[in-house]
Amino acid sequence: MAIKFFSNSHCPNCPPAKKLMRELEAEGMKIEYIDTDSVDGMVESSLHMVQGTPTTIVVDGAGNEVESWRGQVPDKAKLVELEKK
C-alpha cells in the first residue's frame, strides 16, 4: 500500500490534511507528497483523475486505487486500517 497526497499552495483545506499526513508519517507510514502546482504533479494528478485538493489516494502494490478522499481531509482511522492490510 502507498498513500499519495495531492496538494497545492492555493488550497485552503490543504493545511489540516497536510498536518494529518505529517502525523501519519511520524507514525511510520510512507506518504508521497505531490504538489499539483508542479509539472510532474499535474501529470500525476491527471493519471489519478485528481480535480481538486486536498486529495489523498491509497493505492495497492500494482498502483490500483483502493480508497480515496477528494477535496477533503481523510479519515485517519481508515488510513491506519488500510495500511495494516
SULRABEL-V636138 format. One record per helix or strand of 3 or more residues. SS is the DSSP state (H for helix, E for strand). FROM is the first residue (numbers start at 0). TO is the last residue. If there is no record, write none. Layout:
BEGIN
ss->SS from->FROM to->TO
ss->SS from->FROM to->TO
END
This chain:
BEGIN
ss->E from->1 to->6
ss->H from->13 to->25
ss->E from->30 to->34
ss->H from->38 to->46
ss->E from->54 to->58
ss->E from->64 to->69
ss->H from->75 to->83
END
